[in-house]
Amino acid sequence: MPALATADLFTPAPGSLAGKTVLITGANTGLGLESAKRLAAGGARIIVTARSKEKADKAAASVRSSVADANVVGVTLDLASLASVKSLPERLQSVLGDAGAIDVLLNNAGVMAIPERLATEDGFEKTIGVNHLGHFALVAALLPSLERASNGFRVVTVSSDAHKLVSADALDAALAKDLDPEYSGGGWPAYGLSKAANVLFTVELERRLEAAGIKGSAVSLHPGLVQTDLPRYVVGGVAAADTRASETAAPPSGVGKFFKESLLDKVVIPVDKGANTQVFLAAGADTNGELARRTEGVYYDQMRPAKATVAATDAAAAKRLWDVSERLTGVKMGI
């Protein structure tokens, strides 16, 4: 698969994000690290998170080496541990010295196509646990900080066109089983389910923010087929470290027609170009910087509104997912 030349990158204008704080999950590699650098170049204070202190500190150092006078800190966060997620506000206060506001939460971290069922610290299937349930609990933990943003906030969640793997019937069955996917066909069904959950969560979060009159918005996106390290689970066949990237490796033969027609025939793009849409949305470039203003859609691709599936945008399914997620994680957002 040929790679596109690095070109047409979206970078916020210098100083355009001054006074804004952006927290990015999985920011130690790939799209997360690239997003941190570009948003820091726009003047935002960046909080990079990673599963270990070493990785978080290394990511922060990388941003500083790329962006002169970057305002960046590294904080540990393990999305496979609800205890780590729920205690993040305490670590943020310790690192930042205050319980400050967060203007943008960029839910970027994720794992992909783990070849066998692994569990998070809390017993969830790992793909669902990290990609959806961990981020669901994170939004709940950080909602007070988000609501302190003086001009409103935005939650940006990196989904994928792989959400199209999930039919309405499959989604209904998964919700009935508390999001514990079958592994008879490998890890791709779990990955597709997690990406559909990302879109559905965005649908319901956006609805609830609007209904509650809260100055905030939510949006999800497909980054494209990006040359990053997420497929290490696929390529090596061995579960390694948490990563965030995209669908760059050929999936097992059982996945079939969807990947052939919808993914693998598309052009693979470099990381800097792949980060365009999430940087664009995190900067509020679609709404002239007004983060709380509703976007044109809940799902974006190539910095434009795109069409997600009916199953992944169904209002009833979105509410049902929210209820299941609250019960599984034991968190309540109060909205």
C-alpha positions in Angstrom: 0.0 0.0 0.0 1.6 3.3 -1.0 2.0 6.1 1.5 0.9 9.6 0.8 3.5 12.4 0.9 3.4 14.4 4.1 1.5 17.5 3.1 -1.6 19.6 3.8 -1.2 19.4 7.6 -3.6 21.3 9.9 -1.7 23.2 12.6 -3.4 25.7 14.8 -2.1 29.3 14.4 0.6 30.2 17.0 -1.1 31.6 20.1 -4.6 30.6 18.9 -4.9 28.2 21.8 -3.3 30.3 24.5 -5.1 29.8 27.8 -6.5 26.4 26.8 -5.6 23.1 28.5 -5.8 19.9 26.5 -5.5 16.5 28.1 -4.6 13.6 25.7 -4.8 9.9 26.5 -2.2 7.6 25.0 0.0 10.6 24.1 3.3 8.7 24.3 3.2 7.5 20.7 1.6 7.8 17.3 -1.4 10.1 16.8 -1.5 11.1 20.4 2.1 12.4 20.5 1.7 14.1 17.2 -1.5 15.8 18.4 0.3 17.0 21.5 3.0 18.6 19.5 0.7 20.4 17.1 -1.7 21.6 19.8 1.3 22.8 21.9 2.5 24.7 18.9 -0.9 26.5 18.9 -0.2 27.7 22.5 -2.2 25.2 24.5 -1.1 23.8 27.8 -0.8 20.0 27.2 -1.3 17.2 29.6 0.1 14.0 28.1 -0.9 10.8 29.7 0.6 7.3 29.4 0.4 4.1 31.4 3.7 4.6 33.1 5.5 7.7 34.5 8.5 6.9 32.3 6.4 7.0 29.1 4.5 10.1 30.2 7.7 12.0 31.1 9.3 10.9 27.8 6.3 12.1 25.8 6.4 15.5 27.6 10.2 15.7 26.8 9.5 14.9 23.2 6.9 17.7 22.9 9.4 20.2 24.5 12.1 19.2 22.1 9.8 19.8 19.1 8.0 23.0 20.3 9.9 25.9 21.7 8.5 27.1 25.1 5.9 24.2 25.1 3.8 24.2 28.2 3.5 20.4 28.8 3.3 18.0 31.7 3.2 14.2 31.8 0.8 12.3 34.0 0.3 8.5 34.5 -3.0 7.0 33.5 -3.9 3.4 33.0 -7.2 3.1 31.2 -7.3 -0.6 32.0 -7.7 0.2 35.6 -10.7 2.0 37.0 -8.8 2.8 40.1 -6.2 4.7 38.0 -8.9 6.5 36.1 -10.9 7.6 39.1 -7.7 8.8 40.9 -6.5 10.9 38.0 -7.9 14.2 39.3 -5.8 13.8 42.4 -2.6 13.3 40.3 -3.5 16.2 38.1 -3.9 18.5 41.2 -0.5 17.3 42.5 1.3 17.9 39.2 -0.5 21.1 38.3 -0.7 22.6 41.7 -4.4 23.3 41.4 -7.7 21.8 40.4 -7.7 23.8 37.2 -10.0 23.6 34.2 -9.6 21.3 31.2 -10.9 22.8 27.9 -10.4 19.7 25.7 -10.2 16.0 26.5 -8.8 14.1 23.6 -9.7 10.4 24.0 -7.0 9.0 21.8 -5.6 5.9 23.5 -6.6 2.4 22.4 -5.8 -1.2 21.6 -6.7 -3.1 18.5 -7.4 -6.7 17.5 -5.9 -8.6 20.5 -5.7 -12.2 19.2 -7.1 -13.7 22.4 -9.3 -12.5 25.2 -7.4 -10.5 27.8 -9.0 -8.8 30.8 -8.4 -5.4 32.4 -7.7 -5.0 36.1 -11.5 -4.9 36.6 -12.3 -8.0 34.6 -13.5 -6.3 31.4 -12.5 -7.6 28.0 -9.4 -5.5 27.3 -10.4 -3.9 24.0 -13.8 -2.7 25.3 -12.3 -1.9 28.7 -9.6 0.4 27.3 -11.2 1.8 24.2 -14.7 2.5 25.7 -15.2 1.8 29.4 -11.9 3.4 30.5 -12.7 6.6 28.5 -16.3 6.6 29.7 -15.1 6.5 33.3 -12.4 9.2 32.5 -15.1 11.6 31.2 -17.0 11.1 34.5 -13.8 11.7 36.5 -12.8 14.8 34.6 -16.3 16.4 34.1 -15.9 18.8 37.0 -12.6 20.0 35.5 -14.2 20.3 32.1 -17.1 22.3 33.5 -14.6 24.7 34.9 -13.5 25.7 31.4 -14.5 29.4 31.2 -15.7 29.3 27.6 -17.0 25.7 27.5 -15.3 22.4 26.7 -15.1 19.7 24.1 -14.6 15.9 24.4 -13.0 14.5 21.2 -13.0 10.7 20.9 -10.9 8.8 18.3 -13.2 6.1 16.8 -12.6 4.4 13.4 -14.4 3.3 10.3 -14.1 -0.2 11.9 -17.3 0.7 13.7 -19.0 -0.4 10.5 -18.2 -4.0 11.4 -21.0 -3.9 13.9 -24.6 -4.4 12.8 -27.6 -3.3 14.9 -28.3 -7.0 15.8 -24.7 -7.5 16.9 -24.7 -4.4 19.0 -28.0 -5.4 20.6 -26.5 -8.8 21.5 -23.3 -7.2 22.8 -25.3 -4.9 25.1 -27.3 -7.9 26.4 -24.0 -9.6 27.3 -22.6 -6.5 29.1 -20.1 -5.7 26.3 -18.3 -9.0 26.6 -17.6 -10.0 23.0 -17.0 -13.4 21.6 -13.4 -14.4 20.6 -14.2 -17.3 18.3 -13.3 -15.0 15.3 -10.3 -13.3 16.9 -10.1 -9.8 18.2 -11.6 -7.9 15.3 -15.3 -8.1 16.5 -14.2 -6.7 19.9 -12.4 -3.9 18.1 -15.3 -3.0 15.9 -17.6 -3.1 18.9 -15.4 -0.7 20.8 -15.3 1.8 18.0 -19.1 1.7 17.6 -19.3 2.3 21.3 -17.0 5.4 20.9 -19.6 6.9 18.4 -22.6 5.9 20.5 -21.1 7.4 23.6 -20.5 10.6 21.7 -24.1 10.7 20.6 -25.5 10.3 24.1 -22.9 12.6 25.7 -23.8 15.3 23.2 -27.5 14.8 23.9 -27.1 15.0 27.7 -24.8 18.1 27.6 -27.4 19.9 25.5 -30.3 18.8 27.6 -28.6 19.9 30.8 -27.6 23.3 29.3 -23.9 22.6 29.9 -21.4 24.5 27.9 -19.7 21.6 26.2 -19.7 19.5 23.0 -18.7 16.0 22.0 -17.5 14.7 18.7 -15.9 11.5 17.4 -13.7 10.8 14.3 -12.0 8.4 12.0 -8.3 9.3 11.7 -7.7 7.3 8.5 -5.4 4.4 7.8 -2.3 5.6 9.6 1.2 4.3 9.8 1.5 3.8 13.5 2.1 1.0 16.0 -1.4 -0.1 17.0 -1.3 -3.3 15.0 1.5 -4.8 17.1 -1.2 -7.1 18.4 -1.9 -8.2 14.9 1.6 -8.3 13.4 3.4 -10.0 16.3 0.5 -12.1 17.4 1.5 -11.4 20.9 -0.2 -9.0 23.3 2.2 -6.3 24.0 1.9 -2.7 25.4 -1.0 -0.4 25.1 -0.8 1.7 22.0 -3.0 4.1 19.9 -2.9 4.0 16.2 -5.0 2.8 13.4 -5.8 -0.1 11.0 -2.6 -0.4 9.1 -2.0 -4.2 9.1 -3.9 -6.8 7.1 -6.5 -8.5 9.4 -7.0 -12.2 9.7 -8.8 -13.8 6.7 -12.1 -14.1 8.6 -12.7 -10.4 8.6 -13.3 -10.4 4.9 -15.1 -8.1 2.6 -15.4 -5.1 4.9 -11.7 -4.6 5.2 -11.1 -5.3 1.6 -13.5 -2.8 0.3 -13.7 -0.2 3.1 -10.2 -0.2 4.6 -7.4 -2.0 2.9 -8.0 -0.6 -0.5 -7.5 2.9 0.8 -4.2 4.7 0.9 -2.1 4.5 4.1 -1.2 7.9 5.4 1.7 9.1 7.7 1.1 9.9 11.3 1.3 13.7 10.9 -1.5 13.7 8.3 -3.4 11.1 10.3 -3.6 13.5 13.2 -5.2 16.2 11.2 -8.8 15.5 12.1 -8.3 15.2 15.9 -6.1 18.3 16.0 -8.7 20.2 13.9 -11.5 19.2 16.3 -9.5 19.7 19.5 -8.6 23.2 18.3 -12.3 23.9 17.6 -11.4 24.9 14.0 -14.8 23.7 12.9 -16.6 26.3 15.1 -14.1 29.2 15.0 -12.6 28.2 18.3 -15.9 27.9 20.2 -15.5 24.6 21.8 -18.9 24.4 23.4 -20.7 25.0 20.1 -22.4 22.0 18.5 -20.5 20.6 15.5 -22.1 19.7 12.2 -22.1 16.0 13.1 -21.0 13.5 15.7 -18.5 11.8 13.4 -15.7 13.3 11.3 -13.3 12.1 8.7 -10.7 14.2 6.8 -11.7 17.3 8.9 -15.3 17.0 7.5 -18.5 15.6 8.9 -18.9 12.0 7.8 -21.7 9.4 7.9 -21.5 6.8 10.7 -23.7 3.8 10.5 -27.3 3.8 11.7 -26.4 1.3 14.4 -23.6 3.5 15.8 -25.8 6.6 15.9 -29.1 5.1 17.1 -30.4 7.2 20.0 -32.0 4.3 21.9 -28.8 2.2 21.6 -26.7 5.1 22.8 -28.8 5.5 25.9 -28.7 1.8 26.5 -24.9 1.8 26.2 -24.7 4.7 28.6 -26.8 2.8 31.2 -24.7 -0.4 30.8 -21.5 1.5 31.0 -22.5 3.3 34.2 -23.5 0.0 35.8 -20.3 -1.8 34.7 -17.9 1.0 35.8 -19.8 2.1 38.8 -19.6 5.8 37.8 -22.4 8.3 37.5 -21.8 11.6 35.5 -24.8 13.3 36.9 -26.0 14.6 33.6 
